[in-house]
Amino acid sequence: MSLPSTRSVRGASAALTRGRRPLLLGGLLVIVAVVMVWSQSHRAAIEHARQVHHEATIAAGFELSHQIQQIESAMMAGRALFVASQAVDRDEWESFVDELKNTKGLSGTAGFGVIRRVKAGEASVFVEHMR
């Protein structure tokens, strides 16, 4: 049995490689196509996420603006109460604030209150009265 010549080995190897080239190129084309499709869908997903975030930000801004307007209206109503009355006592103010709390959309009124100016010498009497 004789060994094949170098020339015949090269020829056989070249024949095998020529047969695999289309397969190799086809595989590379599939990989490139998959990467391109993934890249496009990734860009589309990022753009969609940006759009959703933008819309949510605008909606949150409108909601915040609406809440601020509601609280401002409640504050103006409280001012009107003081202007219309000679003296607003604690019970009247508490009744007013309770009504505001029962009004839908005025969640920011939970902290409403009033403290009149207290002179330094009257602080202890004021504190005792408030307790």
C-alpha positions as CSV (number, residue, x, y, z in Angstrom):
1,M,0.0,0.0,0.0
2,S,1.4,3.3,-1.0
3,L,0.9,6.7,0.5
4,P,-1.0,9.3,-1.5
5,S,1.1,12.0,-3.0
6,T,1.1,15.5,-1.6
7,R,-0.5,16.8,-4.7
8,S,-3.4,14.4,-4.5
9,V,-4.0,15.3,-0.8
10,R,-4.0,19.0,-1.7
11,G,-6.5,18.3,-4.5
12,A,-8.8,16.3,-2.3
13,S,-8.6,19.0,0.5
14,A,-9.4,21.7,-2.0
15,A,-12.3,19.8,-3.4
16,L,-13.7,19.3,0.1
17,T,-13.2,23.0,1.0
18,R,-14.8,24.1,-2.3
19,G,-17.9,22.0,-1.4
20,R,-18.1,23.6,2.1
21,R,-17.6,27.2,1.1
22,P,-21.2,27.7,0.1
23,L,-22.3,26.1,3.3
24,L,-19.9,28.3,5.3
25,L,-21.0,31.5,3.5
26,G,-24.7,30.5,3.9
27,G,-24.1,30.0,7.7
28,L,-22.4,33.4,7.9
29,L,-25.3,35.1,6.0
30,V,-27.8,33.5,8.4
31,I,-25.8,34.8,11.4
32,V,-25.5,38.3,9.9
33,A,-29.3,38.3,9.1
34,V,-30.1,37.2,12.6
35,V,-27.9,40.0,14.1
36,M,-29.5,42.6,11.9
37,V,-33.0,41.5,12.8
38,W,-32.1,41.5,16.5
39,S,-30.5,44.9,16.2
40,Q,-33.6,46.4,14.5
41,S,-36.0,44.8,17.0
42,H,-33.8,46.0,19.9
43,R,-33.8,49.6,18.5
44,A,-37.6,49.4,18.1
45,A,-38.0,48.2,21.7
46,I,-35.8,51.0,23.0
47,E,-37.8,53.6,21.0
48,H,-41.1,52.1,22.3
49,A,-39.8,52.2,25.9
50,R,-38.7,55.9,25.4
51,Q,-42.1,56.8,24.0
52,V,-44.0,55.0,26.9
53,H,-41.7,56.8,29.4
54,H,-42.3,60.1,27.7
55,E,-46.1,59.7,27.8
56,A,-46.0,58.6,31.4
57,T,-43.9,61.6,32.3
58,I,-46.4,63.9,30.6
59,A,-49.4,62.2,32.3
60,A,-47.6,62.5,35.7
61,G,-47.0,66.2,35.1
62,F,-50.6,66.8,34.3
63,E,-51.7,64.9,37.4
64,L,-49.3,66.9,39.6
65,S,-50.5,70.2,38.1
66,H,-54.1,69.2,38.7
67,Q,-53.4,68.3,42.3
68,I,-51.6,71.6,42.9
69,Q,-54.5,73.5,41.4
70,Q,-56.9,71.6,43.7
71,I,-54.8,72.4,46.8
72,E,-54.5,76.0,45.7
73,S,-58.3,76.2,45.4
74,A,-58.7,74.8,48.9
75,M,-56.2,77.4,50.2
76,M,-58.1,80.2,48.5
77,A,-61.4,78.8,50.1
78,G,-59.7,78.9,53.5
79,R,-58.6,82.5,53.0
80,A,-62.1,83.4,52.0
81,L,-63.4,81.8,55.2
82,F,-61.1,84.1,57.2
83,V,-61.9,87.2,55.2
84,A,-65.7,86.6,55.5
85,S,-65.6,86.0,59.2
86,Q,-64.7,88.4,62.0
87,A,-63.0,85.5,63.8
88,V,-62.6,81.9,62.8
89,D,-62.3,79.8,65.9
90,R,-60.7,76.3,66.1
91,D,-64.0,74.5,65.7
92,E,-65.0,76.4,62.6
93,W,-61.6,75.7,61.1
94,E,-61.7,72.0,61.9
95,S,-65.2,71.8,60.4
96,F,-63.9,73.5,57.2
97,V,-60.8,71.2,57.0
98,D,-63.0,68.1,57.6
99,E,-65.2,69.2,54.7
100,L,-62.2,69.6,52.5
101,K,-60.9,66.1,53.5
102,N,-64.3,64.6,52.5
103,T,-64.0,66.3,49.0
104,K,-62.7,64.0,46.3
105,G,-59.4,65.0,44.7
106,L,-58.2,67.1,47.7
107,S,-55.7,64.6,49.2
108,G,-53.2,67.3,49.9
109,T,-55.4,69.0,52.5
110,A,-54.5,66.5,55.2
111,G,-51.9,68.9,56.5
112,F,-54.1,72.0,56.6
113,G,-54.1,74.0,59.8
114,V,-53.7,77.4,61.2
115,I,-51.7,79.0,64.0
116,R,-52.0,82.6,64.8
117,R,-49.0,84.7,65.7
118,V,-48.1,84.1,69.3
119,K,-46.1,86.7,71.3
120,A,-43.1,85.4,73.1
121,G,-44.6,85.9,76.5
122,E,-47.7,84.0,75.7
123,A,-46.1,80.9,74.2
124,S,-46.5,78.7,77.3
125,V,-50.3,79.6,77.5
126,F,-50.7,78.9,73.8
127,V,-49.0,75.6,74.0
128,E,-51.1,74.5,77.0
129,H,-54.3,75.6,75.2
130,M,-53.3,73.6,72.1
131,R,-52.7,70.4,74.1
